[in-house]
Amino acid sequence: MKIDKVYHLVISAFLTLFFSFILGFVRAVLITLAIGIAWELFWKIKDNKIFSIPDIIADGSGIVVGLILLSLIKVGLKWIM
């Protein structure tokens, strides 16, 4: 996996976790996906790069990882309390 895709995955996972605690997981997924698409459009317009579907897939994978981590955190918090 190219380092760029790893960045997409990690950042999307972090954003999903962050927004989930503030706005709930449905909004977190939508906002994170919107940020990923907006980022691709930004680079398309700024540097005339192609819109990268593999980057969007990496973003989606990061969202899934973020939701898995969120579930693990919630289960861990319930177990502690």
C-alpha positions as CSV (number, residue, x, y, z in Angstrom):
1,M,0.0,0.0,0.0
2,K,1.4,3.4,-0.9
3,I,2.1,5.8,1.9
4,D,-0.6,8.2,0.5
5,K,-3.3,5.6,0.9
6,V,-2.1,5.0,4.5
7,Y,-2.4,8.7,5.2
8,H,-6.0,8.7,3.8
9,L,-6.9,5.7,5.9
10,V,-5.4,7.0,9.2
11,I,-6.7,10.5,8.8
12,S,-10.2,9.2,7.9
13,A,-10.2,6.9,10.9
14,F,-9.1,9.7,13.2
15,L,-11.8,12.1,11.8
16,T,-14.5,9.4,12.2
17,L,-13.5,8.9,15.8
18,F,-13.3,12.6,16.5
19,F,-16.6,13.5,15.0
20,S,-18.4,10.5,16.4
21,F,-17.8,11.7,19.9
22,I,-19.1,15.1,19.1
23,L,-21.9,14.5,16.5
24,G,-22.7,10.8,16.5
25,F,-21.4,8.1,14.2
26,V,-23.8,8.7,11.2
27,R,-22.9,12.4,10.9
28,A,-19.2,11.5,11.5
29,V,-19.3,9.1,8.6
30,L,-21.0,11.6,6.3
31,I,-18.7,14.5,7.3
32,T,-15.5,12.4,6.9
33,L,-16.6,11.1,3.5
34,A,-17.5,14.7,2.4
35,I,-14.0,15.9,3.6
36,G,-12.4,13.1,1.6
37,I,-14.3,13.9,-1.6
38,A,-13.7,17.6,-1.1
39,W,-10.0,17.0,-0.7
40,E,-9.9,15.1,-4.0
41,L,-11.9,17.9,-5.8
42,F,-9.5,20.5,-4.3
43,W,-6.4,18.7,-5.8
44,K,-8.3,18.2,-9.1
45,I,-9.0,21.9,-9.4
46,K,-5.7,23.2,-7.9
47,D,-3.2,21.0,-9.7
48,N,-5.4,19.4,-12.4
49,K,-4.8,15.9,-10.9
50,I,-7.2,13.1,-11.6
51,F,-9.9,12.4,-9.1
52,S,-8.5,9.3,-7.3
53,I,-11.0,6.6,-6.6
54,P,-8.3,4.6,-4.8
55,D,-8.0,7.5,-2.4
56,I,-11.7,7.5,-1.8
57,I,-11.6,3.8,-1.1
58,A,-8.8,4.4,1.4
59,D,-10.9,7.1,3.0
60,G,-13.8,4.6,3.2
61,S,-11.5,2.0,4.7
62,G,-10.4,4.5,7.3
63,I,-14.0,5.2,8.1
64,V,-14.6,1.5,8.7
65,V,-11.5,1.3,10.9
66,G,-12.7,4.4,12.8
67,L,-16.1,2.8,13.5
68,I,-14.4,-0.4,14.6
69,L,-12.2,1.5,17.0
70,L,-15.3,3.5,18.2
71,S,-17.1,0.2,19.0
72,L,-14.1,-1.2,20.8
73,I,-13.8,2.0,22.9
74,K,-17.4,1.9,23.8
75,V,-17.3,-1.7,24.8
76,G,-14.1,-1.0,26.8
77,L,-15.8,1.9,28.6
78,K,-18.8,-0.2,29.4
79,W,-16.6,-3.0,30.7
80,I,-14.6,-0.6,32.9
81,M,-17.7,1.0,34.4
